[in-house]
Amino acid sequence: MNRTERAPGARRPRATLILLLLAAGTGTGGCGRPPAHVDGPAATEGPKVNPWANAAQRLKKDTDPTTVRVALTALGSELNAENKERLPALPEADLAKLAEVVPLTPEDREELRAGAFTAHDSVYIADCLYLRDAARSLALAALPPEARAEIALAWVCRQVYLQPWAWHLGAQPLNGNAVVHTFRTTSVAPTAVLRRGSGSGLERAYVLLALLQQLNLDACLVGRPGAGAANVVFQVSAPANAPGVPNVAGLAPRGPFWAVGVRTGDDVRLYDPWRGAAVPFTLKQLRANPDAAKAWFEDPANAGGATLADAKAATVYLAVPVNSLAPRMATAGDRLRADLDVNLAFDAAKLRAAFPDPKPAFWNPPDEPFAYGRVARSLLPVDAGGSDRGETGQRLYDAFRRDQLPFGVFRVPNTLIEEAAPARSRLWAMAAGAIGGSFIEPPNPRERIQRGQFQDASSDLVSKQDLFTRGLERLRLNKDADQQIRDWVDAMNELYPEARRAEIQNNKELVAQKLGQIEAQWKQPGAQYIVDRAASEVGLAEATLLLALCKHEIAERAQVRAERASGPEATRLRQEAASQWQTALSAWRTYEGQSSAHAGFPGRVEHARSLAARAEQLLNAAKK
């Protein structure tokens, strides 16, 4: 391969992406300041405009946070220019009344009292539009609430496989043979969980809650009385020579809730996000005869760990995003609903009154940064509309982005010695940049699938398959690739130790010489071939996985249509569903042949197998 020609895995990563993946970025220090407001430019003379219609037109075209921010900036400017309508602020007396119903932090209060759009409003509205698109793609309007909720739960479980992520806070030696790693359990915003494609049971509950709210259902969380915080710090010991950070999926605390509920009349239907199934007892039935549910809770399939004691103490909690309670969001929701069909605002008192007695409390504990009401703000740094004022590289957002591509994901030569560790890190960053640019940077293929943009997602993923396949093919056709990789590794295994010895000897001239030689080696084909191989294998597997997921979602919708049909139309729709399931199953089998490249992503291959099994089961049923 010509050295100027790069396989897809060897594309030079964008600087911004590499900075994010290496936990760089920007943030500001300080504390106690109110949220930044989105101020528009000075008004200019011109024809009269309808500010709300203009904003709706902008948001019909695109709904990413940057576009939403621009639309809100322009809206604020146009409202000021018209001087006929002002966004309402929340008076202190009304804020005090709201705080009696919904627990609030000082930052929550600042977010609520603002009489202009805040920096987080654009993030919040973009998230609502994301979930609105997901809700639309399911086409559930004609179904009763319990059926909508059950299909929504199944969708969430397909899109988010159970693989909890904990924030690694650091490691310390325990003794000569072990290291203690400290973690903090977290929850991130529902849209962040969806873009990642995996999460904890609590994160699944948050995603389901957000989706149900866009489906116009009165939804809630269900747990024990006095639900505690999910923000738990815990420690795990590992052998001192163990590579990387240990997988803590089975050790992370599960959080304070065990079900999501949907109000149906004077009762609440329950849905288990761990098991991915509707609970076969309503809240009223559980309260009247909890022992009847014993078998359900003792079933080994009860992955959430809820007990019969939890069922007997089942308590409903309400949770909504803090921004949804601001008067300005109620105005925006009313003025934009006809054009955008999105739910932006909640009336806390009305929502609470809709539920049967005893009236539920709102869950938004001030000492819990990852409570549903403020989880999106807690994830983001201040300059991105969040509340995290931590140092760059030490923030939750940095760790979250970095850990989406674990260090062990890419196959880097194990013949690189310890002294050449900087070379290993640089190879990882190069491969991560290529994969991140294809699959992590929004709008990524997962997001397109989740929004129901199947044609766009499919076309994009087929193109990515072709690109990564060509990268592997170029490696296969180059007879000298393996030898050039070995020559490069041997050179690095010599140069890095030599540079280190020169540094210890304080021989600056020799250090400079060795560093120059190291940089020259990075221009040799061996480095590019390593990155090509690592990124192309992982990238091809990821593109194939997501294409199978896309085909699976198309088949799921065909299945729902077939199940709802009757008469002659039902026969045609069953045949259509069978055809779609055949396509999905074929795609899953193609991924199975490439899945070994995903060994570094715990839970991903197992989730694909479960979806393939469902596709096969429904295909066989449709053929009967």
N, C-alpha and C positions, 0 to 999 in steps of 0.2 A: 504494500500500500504506500502510495506517495505520502511523504511526511506532511504535506500541506493539506491532505485530505483526511478528514476526521469522521469516524463512525459516530452515530448519534450519542453513544455513551461518552464520547470524548469531547463533546462540544464544550467550549469554554463557558463556564457558568457565569451568569450575570453577577456583578459585584454585589448587588443588593441581596440576592438570594443567598450567596455564600456568607455574607455578614449575618443574615438571619440564622442560617443553619449552624454557624459557629457562635451563636448567642450574642452577636453584636447587634447594634441598633441604636436608637436614641431614646432618651428619657430625661425628665427633669427632676431635680430634687425639691426639697421644701415640703411643707404640709400645711393643711388648714385653709388652702385657698379654695374659693368656689370654682365650680367647673367652668371651663372656658366656654364662651358663647360664640356662636357662629355669626359674625357680623358681615353684612353685605356691603358692596361698594356704594359709593354715593349715587343717588338717583340722577338720571339724565332726562332731559326733556324728550318727549316723544309721544306717540299715541297712547291712549289709555289701554291698559292691559288687565286681564283677569289673572291675578297672581296664582290663585289656586289651580286654575286650568293649565297655566303654564307649567307649574310644578308637576301636575299629573302627567302632562305630555312628556316631560323629561323622564319621569319614573316609569312610563310605559316602555321606553326604549331600553333602559338599563337600570339595574337595581343594586349594583355593587356599592359599598360604603362611600367610595370616592364620588360616584355620580350622585348619590343621595345627598352627600355633603354640599356639592355644588348646587343641587336643586334647592336645598334648604337655605343656602346663602342667598341665592337669587330670590327666593320667596320672601325672606326677611327684608331684603332690599326693596322689593316691589310693594310689599305691605306698607313699609315706611313711606315710600314715594306716594302711594295712594292716600295715605294719611286718613283712611276711613276705617281701618280695622287694625286693632292691635292684638297680638297674642296675649291671652290672659295670664297674669301671674297668680300665684296661690297666696292669698292673704294669710298673715300669721295666725289669725283665729281659726281659719279653716285648716291650716297645717296642723295646729294643735289638736283639732278634732280628728283629723286623719291619723295622727300618731297614736291616738287612743285605740284605733282599730288595727293599724299596721305598725309594728315596731320599726323604727327608723334610726339610722346612724346620722351624725351631722352631715356627712356627704350626701346621704339620701335626701335630707331636708333641703340642701342647696340645689340639688337636681330638681326637686319638686317645686320650689318656690319661684324658679326662674320664669320671667315673662318673655323670654326669647329662646330660640332653639339653642340647646347646649351642644357641646362637642360630641357627647355620647348619643344624642338624638339620631344622628345620621347612622350610627352603628345599630341602634335599636330598630329604626325603621327598615334598614336593609335586612336585618334578621327577620323581621315580620314578613317582608316581601318574599324572602327565601322560603319560609315555612308556608306562606300562602301558595306559592307555586307548587310545593310538594302536596299540599291539600288538594289543589285543583287537579293535579295529575292523577289522583286516586279516583276522581269522579264519583263521590259518595253522596251527593246531595239528596238523592232519592231514597236513601236508606234510613232506617230508624237509628236513633243515637247509639244504641248498644252495638249494632252492626257496624256503624261507622268507626266506633272506638276499637272494635276487635280487628278490623282490617287495618286501621292505623297502627295498632300495636304490632301486627305482623310485619308491616312495612318497616317500622322502626327496628325490629329485630333482624330483618334482612340487611338493613343498611348499617347497623351498628352491632358488630359481634362483641361478645363479652370478653374484654381484655382490659382490666383496670390499669390505669396509669397513675403512678405516684411520683410526686416531685422529689427528686433526689437532692437532698440538702447538703450532702457531703459524706466523707468516710474518714474513720480514724482507726489506727492499729489497736487491736484488742490485746493481742500477745504476739508471740513470734509466728503463730500459725493462722491467725484470723484477723479479719478487718470487720469493723462494725459500720454498716451503712445506715444513715438516718434518712427517713422519707416522711413526706407529708402527703396525706390523701387530699385530693382536690377534685373539684368538678369544674368543667369549663363550659362555655356557652353552648347551647344546643347546636347552633350552626357550626361551631368549631368541632364538635363531636361528629357531626355528619360529614364534614369535609375529611376528617381523619379516618372515619369508617370503623372505629372501635371505641369502646368505653366501658365504664363500670355499669352495674345495674342501676345505680342512682343517676348516672348520666343518661341512661336509656329512659328513666322515668322523667327526667327534665325534657328530653327531646319529645317524648310522647305528650307531656303536658303542653308544651309549646305548640305542637301540631294540633292537638284537640282544641286549643284556644282559637286557632285559625279555622277550625271546622265548626265554629260557633257552638261548642259544647261547654257546659259548666263543668269544669274539670277540677280535680283536687289531688292532694297527696294523702296517703293513709299510713299511719304509723302508731307508735305508742303514745300515751299521754306524756306531755312534757318532752316532745321530740328534741333530742340533743343535737349538738353540732356535728357536722361531718368532717370538720377540719381536725384530723387526728395525726399527731406525730408518732412514728413508731420506728423501731430499729430492727435490722436484720444482720446477722453475722454471716460471713462467707470466708472461705479459705483465702489466705493472704495472696496466693498466686492465681486466684480466679480472675479470668479476664473480664473486663467491663463491669457493668452494674447488674446485680442479681435480679431475676424476674420475680416480682412480688405480687403477681396477680392473685394468688391464692391466700395471701396474708393481709391484703388491704381491707380495713374495716368496710362494711357494706353500707353504712350510712343509717339515717334515722327512719327510713320509710321502707315498706315492703310491698306497696301497691299504689297504683294510680286509680282514682275513682272518677266516674262520670255520673252526674245527677240525672236521674230519670224519674220525674215526678217527685214523690216524697221518699225516694229511696236512692241508693248509690250503687251502681254496678262497679265491680272491682276487676282490675287487670294487673297481672303480675309481669313486670318487665324483665325479671330474671328468667323465669320459665318461658316467657313469650306466649302466655295463654290467659284467657279470661278465667277468673276465679269462679267456680260453679256455685257460688253463694253470694247473694247481695249483702250489703252492709246490714240491712234490717234483719235478714235471716241469720247472719252471724251473731248479732246481738241477742236474738231470740233463742238460738240453739247452737252455740259455738261447738259443742261436742260433735255435732253432725259433720263438721268439717275436719275431724281428726285425721282421717285417711289422706286428705289433700295435703295437709301440712306435714305429715310424716312420710309422704312419698319421697323416695330418693331423688326424684326429678325436681324437688324444691330447692333450686340452686340459690335462691335468695336467703335461705336459712331462717325464714320466719317460722315461728312456733305457734302451737295452739294458744299459748299464753298471749302471744301477740294478737291473735285473732280475737280473743276474749276482751282485749283492751283496745281494740281497733278505734282509732280516733282520726277524724277528718281534719285536714289542714288546708287552707287556701294559700295560694302563692301566685303572684303576678309580677312581671317586671316593674321595678320602681318607676321607671319613666312612663309607664302606661297609666299611672295615677295622676300625672300632671295635667292641669286644665288645658295647657297649650296642646297636649296630645289629644285631648277630647275634641278640641276645635279642629285639629288636623284630621282626626279620624272622621268627623262628620263631613268635612269639606272635600275629602279625598275618596270617601268610600264608594261613591257612585262610579268613579272612574277606575279605581284600583281594586275595589272589593277586598280590602285588607282590614283586619282588626288591629287598631292601634291603642285603644283606650279601654280602661275598666273603671267602673264605679264600685269601689270597695264595699260600700254599704249595701248596694243592690245585689251584688254577687253573694254576699254573706246571707242576705235575707232570702235568697232563692233556695238555699239548702234547708233540709228538714232539721228540726230540733234534735239534739242540742246544737245551736248555731256554731259553726266551726270558727276557729281562730285563724288569723293569718300567720304563716310561718315566714318570718324574716328577721331572725335573731341578730341583733347588732354585732355580736361577737363572732358571727359566722360569715367570712368574706365570700364563701361559695354557696350561700343561700340562693335559691332560684331568682329572687328579686334583684340581686346585684351581681350574679355570677359573670355576666358579660363584662361589666366594668372591672371586676377583679382581675380578669385575665389580661386586659390590655394596659399598656403603659399610657401615661397621661397624654403624650403627644398623639396617640391614636384614639383618643376619646375614652380612655379608661381611667382607673384610679391608682394604678401601681406606680409609685414614685421611687422604686428601687433602682439600684445602680445597674447600668447596662451590663448584660452578661449574667446578672444575678437574679433577674426577674422571672416570674412564672412564665411569661410569654416566651422568653428566650429558651427556657428549658423545654417548654411544650413544643416549640418549633424544632428544636434540636433533636428531641427524642422521637420525632416522627420517622426519622431514619436512624435507627440504632447503629452503633459503630460496627457491629458484627454482620450487618446486612450484606456488605459487599465482600467479594472474594478477593482479598489482597494477599499477595504471596507471603506464606508463613516462614519463608526463608530469610525475610528481612530481620536482622538481629535487633536486640533491644536498643542498642545505641543509635539505630536508624529509625527509631520511633517517629521522629518528625516527618520522615518520608511517608510512613504509613498514614499519618494524620492528613498529610497533603493529598495523597491519593484518595482517601476517603472523601475529603472536601470536594475534589474534582468530580468524583462519581456522584456524590450527593447533589452537587449543583445541577448535573444533567437530569437526574431523576426528579429532583424538586421542581425544576422548571417545567417538567412534563406532567407531573401528577400532584404536586402540592400547592403551587402558586394558584390562587383563585383567579378566575373561575376554573376549577380543575374538573377533570372528567367525572369524578364522583358527584360534584355539584350539579353538573348538567343532567346526569341520570336522575338524581333526586328531585330536580325541578321538572322532570318529565320531558326533557329535551332529548329524546331518544335518538332521533335522526342525526342531530349535531354530534351527540356523544359517540354514536357508532362510527360516523365518518372520521372523527378525530382519532378514535382508538385504532381503527384499521390503519390509518396513516402512521400512527406511532408503532404499530406492529411492524409495518413495512420498514420503517427507519431502523428500528432496533435489530430486525432480522438482517438487514443489509450490513449493519455493523458487525454482527457475528459472522456473516458470510465472508466479509473481507479478512477477518482474522483466520478463518478456516483456509482460505485460499493462499494466505501468505505462509509459505513453507518455513520462513526464517523467524516467525513471530515468537515461538517458544524460546529459541536461542537468544533472540534480542532481549526478551524479558529476563532471562537468566543473566545475561551480560550486564544488564542495567542493575539488577539486584546485587550482583557481586561488586559492582563499582560503588554502589551506595553503602554496602557493608564495609567497604574500606574507607571511603571518604568521610563519613560521619564520625567514626571513632578518631580518625586523624585530626579532624577539625576540633573535636573535643579535647584531645591531648594538647593541641596547640593553644587552645583557650586556657587550659590549666597552667601551661607554661608561660602564659601571658605573652605569647609570640604573636603580636597583632598582624605582622606581615604574613606569617604562615596561615593564620586564621583566615585572612582575606583571600589568600590563594586557594585554600581548600573550599571556602564558600563559593568562590567563582567556579571551581571545578564541579561542585554540586549543582549549581545553576545550569552549567553546561550539560550535565547529565539529564536534567529535566527536559531538555530539548531533543533528547534522543528518542527514537521510536519506541523503545521498550516501555517507557512511562505511559505513552499514549495507548499502547496495546493493553497494558494492565487496566487502565481506566475503561477502555473500550469493552474489554471482557466483563469487567465487574458491572458497569452500567447497562450494557446491552442485555445481559442475562436477566438481571433484575427488572429492567424496563420492559422487556418482552413479556415476562411473566405477569407484570402488573397490568400492561395493556390487555393481555388475554383475559386476566381475571375480571377486569372492569367491563370488557366487552361481554363476557358471560353474564355478569350481573345485569347489564343493560338488557340483554336478550331475556333474562329471567324476569325482569320487571315487565317487559312487554307481554310475556306469557301469563304473568299473574293477573294482569288487567283483562286479558282474553278469557281467563278462567272465571273471573268475577262476572263478566258479561254472559258467559255461557250458563253459569249457575242461576242467573237472574232471569234468563229467557224462558219462554214457554212456546209450545206449538212448533210449527215447521221451522221457525227461526232458531229454536234451541238446537236442532240438529246441525244446522250450518255453523252456529257458534261453537258447538262442541268440536266440530272438525277443525275449525280455525284454532281453537285452543290446543288441540292435539298437535297441529302443525307448529305452533309457537313453542310448545314444550319440547318437541323434537329438536328444534333449532337451539333452544336453551341447553338441552342436555348435551348436544354435540359440542357446544361451546365450553361447557364445563369439563368435558372429557379432554378437549384440547388443552385446557389449563392444567388438568391433572398431569399431563406429560411434561409440563414446564414448572410445576409447583415446587420442585426441589430448590429453585432459586429463591424461594420465600422462606427458607428455614430460619432466617433471622427475624421473621415477623411472627411471634407467638400467636397462635389462635387463628391466623388467617387461612391456612390450608384446611384446618378442621372445619371452619365455617363454610368454605367452598364445598367441602364434601357433603355437609348437611343440606346445602341448597341443591346440589346435584342429586342427592337422594330424593328430595322433594320433587324435583323436575321429573325424575324417572317414575316415581309413584303416580304423579298426576298424568303423565303421558300414558302409562299403562291403563289407568282408570278411564281416560278419554277414549281409548281404543275399544273399550268394551261396548 
